[in-house]
Amino acid sequence: MRRRRRAARPDASPPPKNEATTLCDALDRVLNKGVVATGEVVISVAGIDLVAIGVHVLLASIDTAHAIATESETNERNRMKGSAA
């Protein structure tokens, strides 16, 4: 089964104030840009931390996540080359 690729919207700017945004438009914008949510939960008793959980969640389309990962790897390689020189 072949999956059809959706063309990215040429304008990533928000719609004008007088135009209503549909759920589909909002979801499309989130998946095209990507959203990162970060949080931390600490469970402590009597002022002593027992458990600390850190969470980083990325919500994006597969194409956007791949582009972010590729850009991150490229930046890391360039940083490592710069520090080695």
Phi and psi restraints in degrees (value plus and minus 20) as a CYANA .aco file:
   2 ARG   PHI    -113.6   -73.6
   2 ARG   PSI     118.9   158.9
   3 ARG   PHI    -118.4   -78.4
   3 ARG   PSI     110.7   150.7
   4 ARG   PHI     -99.9   -59.9
   4 ARG   PSI     116.1   156.1
   5 ARG   PHI    -107.8   -67.8
   5 ARG   PSI     113.8   153.8
   6 ARG   PHI    -107.9   -67.9
   6 ARG   PSI     115.4   155.4
   7 ALA   PHI     -91.7   -51.7
   7 ALA   PSI     116.8   156.8
   8 ALA   PHI     -89.1   -49.1
   8 ALA   PSI     125.3   165.3
   9 ARG   PHI     -88.3   -48.3
   9 ARG   PSI     112.1   152.1
  10 PRO   PHI     -85.6   -45.6
  10 PRO   PSI     -48.9    -8.9
  11 ASP   PHI    -130.1   -90.1
  11 ASP   PSI      97.5   137.5
  12 ALA   PHI    -112.8   -72.8
  12 ALA   PSI     -16.2    23.8
  13 SER   PHI     -95.5   -55.5
  13 SER   PSI     132.5   172.5
  14 PRO   PHI     -86.1   -46.1
  14 PRO   PSI     135.0   175.0
  15 PRO   PHI     -87.9   -47.9
  15 PRO   PSI     140.3   180.3
  16 PRO   PHI     -78.9   -38.9
  16 PRO   PSI     137.3   177.3
  17 LYS   PHI     -79.3   -39.3
  17 LYS   PSI     -54.1   -14.1
  18 ASN   PHI    -101.5   -61.5
  18 ASN   PSI     -25.9    14.1
  19 GLU   PHI    -120.9   -80.9
  19 GLU   PSI     108.4   148.4
  20 ALA   PHI     -94.7   -54.7
  20 ALA   PSI     123.2   163.2
  21 THR   PHI    -119.7   -79.7
  21 THR   PSI     107.4   147.4
  22 THR   PHI    -106.1   -66.1
  22 THR   PSI     143.8   183.8
  23 LEU   PHI     -79.6   -39.6
  23 LEU   PSI     -58.4   -18.4
  24 CYS   PHI     -82.8   -42.8
  24 CYS   PSI     -63.0   -23.0
  25 ASP   PHI     -84.0   -44.0
  25 ASP   PSI     -62.4   -22.4
  26 ALA   PHI     -84.7   -44.7
  26 ALA   PSI     -64.0   -24.0
  27 LEU   PHI     -84.9   -44.9
  27 LEU   PSI     -59.9   -19.9
  28 ASP   PHI     -80.8   -40.8
  28 ASP   PSI     -63.4   -23.4
  29 ARG   PHI     -85.2   -45.2
  29 ARG   PSI     -62.2   -22.2
  30 VAL   PHI     -83.9   -43.9
  30 VAL   PSI     -65.0   -25.0
  31 LEU   PHI     -89.4   -49.4
  31 LEU   PSI     -53.0   -13.0
  32 ASN   PHI     -93.8   -53.8
  32 ASN   PSI     -56.2   -16.2
  33 LYS   PHI    -110.5   -70.5
  33 LYS   PSI     -59.8   -19.8
  34 GLY   PHI      71.6   111.6
  34 GLY   PSI     124.6   164.6
  35 VAL   PHI    -151.7  -111.7
  35 VAL   PSI     114.9   154.9
  36 VAL   PHI    -134.9   -94.9
  36 VAL   PSI     106.9   146.9
  37 ALA   PHI    -134.4   -94.4
  37 ALA   PSI     111.6   151.6
  38 THR   PHI    -145.6  -105.6
  38 THR   PSI     118.4   158.4
  39 GLY   PHI    -172.8  -132.8
  39 GLY   PSI     144.7   184.7
  40 GLU   PHI    -165.0  -125.0
  40 GLU   PSI     115.5   155.5
  41 VAL   PHI    -143.6  -103.6
  41 VAL   PSI     110.5   150.5
  42 VAL   PHI    -144.8  -104.8
  42 VAL   PSI     105.2   145.2
  43 ILE   PHI    -124.6   -84.6
  43 ILE   PSI     102.1   142.1
  44 SER   PHI    -154.1  -114.1
  44 SER   PSI     132.6   172.6
  45 VAL   PHI    -148.9  -108.9
  45 VAL   PSI     107.4   147.4
  46 ALA   PHI      34.7    74.7
  46 ALA   PSI      18.2    58.2
  47 GLY   PHI      58.9    98.9
  47 GLY   PSI     -14.4    25.6
  48 ILE   PHI    -128.8   -88.8
  48 ILE   PSI     101.8   141.8
  49 ASP   PHI     -90.1   -50.1
  49 ASP   PSI     102.9   142.9
  50 LEU   PHI    -119.2   -79.2
  50 LEU   PSI     -63.1   -23.1
  51 VAL   PHI    -157.3  -117.3
  51 VAL   PSI     113.3   153.3
  52 ALA   PHI    -148.0  -108.0
  52 ALA   PSI     106.6   146.6
  53 ILE   PHI    -144.4  -104.4
  53 ILE   PSI     105.8   145.8
  54 GLY   PHI    -129.8   -89.8
  54 GLY   PSI     118.5   158.5
  55 VAL   PHI    -151.1  -111.1
  55 VAL   PSI     113.4   153.4
  56 HIS   PHI    -147.2  -107.2
  56 HIS   PSI      99.4   139.4
  57 VAL   PHI    -140.0  -100.0
  57 VAL   PSI     110.4   150.4
  58 LEU   PHI    -132.2   -92.2
  58 LEU   PSI     102.0   142.0
  59 LEU   PHI    -132.0   -92.0
  59 LEU   PSI      91.3   131.3
  60 ALA   PHI    -180.3  -140.3
  60 ALA   PSI     145.7   185.7
  61 SER   PHI     -92.3   -52.3
  61 SER   PSI     145.2   185.2
  62 ILE   PHI     -81.4   -41.4
  62 ILE   PSI     -62.5   -22.5
  63 ASP   PHI     -82.9   -42.9
  63 ASP   PSI     -63.2   -23.2
  64 THR   PHI     -85.7   -45.7
  64 THR   PSI     -63.3   -23.3
  65 ALA   PHI     -82.3   -42.3
  65 ALA   PSI     -60.5   -20.5
  66 HIS   PHI     -84.6   -44.6
  66 HIS   PSI     -62.1   -22.1
  67 ALA   PHI     -83.9   -43.9
  67 ALA   PSI     -60.8   -20.8
  68 ILE   PHI     -84.1   -44.1
  68 ILE   PSI     -64.2   -24.2
  69 ALA   PHI     -84.7   -44.7
  69 ALA   PSI     -62.4   -22.4
  70 THR   PHI     -83.6   -43.6
  70 THR   PSI     -63.6   -23.6
  71 GLU   PHI     -84.0   -44.0
  71 GLU   PSI     -60.6   -20.6
  72 SER   PHI     -83.9   -43.9
  72 SER   PSI     -63.1   -23.1
  73 GLU   PHI     -83.5   -43.5
  73 GLU   PSI     -62.4   -22.4
  74 THR   PHI     -82.7   -42.7
  74 THR   PSI     -64.2   -24.2
  75 ASN   PHI     -83.1   -43.1
  75 ASN   PSI     -59.8   -19.8
  76 GLU   PHI     -84.9   -44.9
  76 GLU   PSI     -62.7   -22.7
  77 ARG   PHI     -82.4   -42.4
  77 ARG   PSI     -64.7   -24.7
  78 ASN   PHI     -83.9   -43.9
  78 ASN   PSI     -57.7   -17.7
  79 ARG   PHI     -85.5   -45.5
  79 ARG   PSI     -61.9   -21.9
  80 MET   PHI     -86.6   -46.6
  80 MET   PSI     -59.4   -19.4
  81 LYS   PHI     -84.3   -44.3
  81 LYS   PSI     -60.8   -20.8
  82 GLY   PHI     -85.1   -45.1
  82 GLY   PSI     -56.9   -16.9
  83 SER   PHI     -98.3   -58.3
  83 SER   PSI     -41.7    -1.7
  84 ALA   PHI    -100.1   -60.1
  84 ALA   PSI     -42.8    -2.8
